[in-house]
Amino acid sequence: MRVGVLGSGDVGRMLGRGFVAKGHEVMIGSRSPKSEALQTWRAEVGAKGSTGTFAESATFGELLVLSVQGAAVATAIDLAGPESFAGKIVLDTTNALDFSKGMPPGLFVGLTDSLGEQIQRKLPKARVVKCFNIVPNSLMVDPKVAGGPPDMMICGNDVAAKARTVEILKAFGWPGAIDLGGIENARWLEALVPLWVRVAASLNAWNSAFKILRG
Ligand SMILES: NC(=O)c1ccc[n+]([C@@H]2O[C@H](COP(=O)([O-])OP(=O)(O)OC[C@H]3O[C@@H](n4cnc5c(N)ncnc54)[C@H](OP(=O)(O)O)[C@@H]3O)[C@@H](O)[C@H]2O)c1
């Protein structure tokens, strides 16, 4: 599969590395496709990895990953070209973290809306699945933590897209995912992250994620 990863930060490079490791072709999209960090990434992953503009990456991918800074979501989609998302699964990793008052962060969108919903509204023909946003990038691919893998939670309106996402998660070393329902549930997945930051800071455990214990 050809995967377009829109985002050159830690998440984009980690998931890009993961998709290449699982046998896919990946193009990371960025405003600076020749940046030093992306050149290093490209050298590391080999011939199945490439870099391009947001528009080139969105055209390239049969499946897209959106992993840009939360405040830049609309700009990045406009740069990518909204028409390139039509019909495609879009794995949305973004968070609406507001660091304007320092640490720990709040949310600049929340409770009655979310980035996941804004992305789905902006891209009505895309099949948006909120995924990966509640775990640190260090645990996104083949997560190894004491106590077994954490729980991934996802949501989205397209049932088939979520089923495909679960297949991808299994290939990435996850047992599956807790499906919370439609994309409106992204507001709660995104709200979990300021809580996660507080928990991680309190425990000084940044390589950590939530797990549900069942009785
Ligand atoms: N870091 C984590 O462990 C983690 C975990 C879960 C979820 N997330 C979420 O996943 C997303 C990506 O996080 P990250 O840490 O990898 O990187 P990030 O620093 O939050 O975002 C970097 C990306 O955002 C793009 N960007 C920033 N400002 C922009 C603008 N004005 N216009 C267009 N694009 C812009 C950058 O584009 P260029 O490539 O052009 O510089 C880059 O591709 C975020 O929403 C974050 O909250 C992060």
PDBQT file of the ligand as one rigid body, heavy atoms in Angstrom, charges set to zero:
ROOT
HETATM    1  N1  LIG A 301       4.478  13.770  19.777  1.00  0.00    +0.000 N 
HETATM    2  C1  LIG A 301       3.723  12.775  20.200  1.00  0.00    +0.000 C 
HETATM    3  O1  LIG A 301       4.219  11.816  20.827  1.00  0.00    +0.000 OA
HETATM    4  C2  LIG A 301       2.253  12.780  19.910  1.00  0.00    +0.000 A 
HETATM    5  C3  LIG A 301       1.472  11.708  20.360  1.00  0.00    +0.000 A 
HETATM    6  C4  LIG A 301       0.115  11.661  20.013  1.00  0.00    +0.000 A 
HETATM    7  C5  LIG A 301      -0.429  12.675  19.240  1.00  0.00    +0.000 A 
HETATM    8  N2  LIG A 301       0.348  13.719  18.820  1.00  0.00    +0.000 N 
HETATM    9  C6  LIG A 301      -0.252  14.763  17.969  1.00  0.00    +0.000 C 
HETATM   10  O2  LIG A 301       0.134  14.437  16.630  1.00  0.00    +0.000 OA
HETATM   11  C7  LIG A 301       0.377  15.645  15.865  1.00  0.00    +0.000 C 
HETATM   12  C8  LIG A 301       1.836  15.646  15.394  1.00  0.00    +0.000 C 
HETATM   13  O3  LIG A 301       2.686  15.741  16.517  1.00  0.00    +0.000 OA
HETATM   14  P1  LIG A 301       4.285  15.798  16.385  1.00  0.00    +0.000 P 
HETATM   15  O4  LIG A 301       4.803  15.822  17.772  1.00  0.00    +0.000 OA
HETATM   16  O5  LIG A 301       4.745  14.753  15.459  1.00  0.00    +0.000 OA
HETATM   17  O6  LIG A 301       4.609  17.148  15.622  1.00  0.00    +0.000 OA
HETATM   18  P2  LIG A 301       4.155  18.680  15.774  1.00  0.00    +0.000 P 
HETATM   19  O7  LIG A 301       5.349  19.453  16.118  1.00  0.00    +0.000 OA
HETATM   20  O8  LIG A 301       2.954  18.821  16.645  1.00  0.00    +0.000 OA
HETATM   21  O9  LIG A 301       3.723  18.989  14.257  1.00  0.00    +0.000 OA
HETATM   22  C9  LIG A 301       4.694  19.012  13.259  1.00  0.00    +0.000 C 
HETATM   23  C10 LIG A 301       4.027  19.109  11.924  1.00  0.00    +0.000 C 
HETATM   24  O10 LIG A 301       3.080  20.195  11.920  1.00  0.00    +0.000 OA
HETATM   25  C11 LIG A 301       3.324  20.968  10.741  1.00  0.00    +0.000 C 
HETATM   26  N3  LIG A 301       3.007  22.380  10.952  1.00  0.00    +0.000 N 
HETATM   27  C12 LIG A 301       3.309  23.154  12.033  1.00  0.00    +0.000 A 
HETATM   28  N4  LIG A 301       2.892  24.426  11.826  1.00  0.00    +0.000 NA
HETATM   29  C13 LIG A 301       2.344  24.443  10.582  1.00  0.00    +0.000 A 
HETATM   30  C14 LIG A 301       1.735  25.456   9.784  1.00  0.00    +0.000 A 
HETATM   31  N5  LIG A 301       1.612  26.725  10.230  1.00  0.00    +0.000 N 
HETATM   32  N6  LIG A 301       1.251  25.112   8.573  1.00  0.00    +0.000 NA
HETATM   33  C15 LIG A 301       1.365  23.851   8.104  1.00  0.00    +0.000 A 
HETATM   34  N7  LIG A 301       1.931  22.847   8.817  1.00  0.00    +0.000 NA
HETATM   35  C16 LIG A 301       2.424  23.142  10.024  1.00  0.00    +0.000 A 
HETATM   36  C17 LIG A 301       4.798  20.823  10.479  1.00  0.00    +0.000 C 
HETATM   37  O11 LIG A 301       5.005  21.082   9.119  1.00  0.00    +0.000 OA
HETATM   38  P3  LIG A 301       6.466  21.086   8.462  1.00  0.00    +0.000 P 
HETATM   39  O12 LIG A 301       6.761  19.631   8.208  1.00  0.00    +0.000 OA
HETATM   40  O13 LIG A 301       6.281  21.850   7.221  1.00  0.00    +0.000 OA
HETATM   41  O14 LIG A 301       7.395  21.704   9.451  1.00  0.00    +0.000 OA
HETATM   42  C18 LIG A 301       5.035  19.365  10.838  1.00  0.00    +0.000 C 
HETATM   43  O15 LIG A 301       4.775  18.531   9.726  1.00  0.00    +0.000 OA
HETATM   44  C19 LIG A 301       0.046  16.806  16.807  1.00  0.00    +0.000 C 
HETATM   45  O16 LIG A 301      -1.280  17.212  16.575  1.00  0.00    +0.000 OA
HETATM   46  C20 LIG A 301       0.219  16.182  18.200  1.00  0.00    +0.000 C 
HETATM   47  O17 LIG A 301      -0.568  16.834  19.174  1.00  0.00    +0.000 OA
HETATM   48  C21 LIG A 301       1.666  13.801  19.167  1.00  0.00    +0.000 A 
ENDROOT
TORSDOF 0
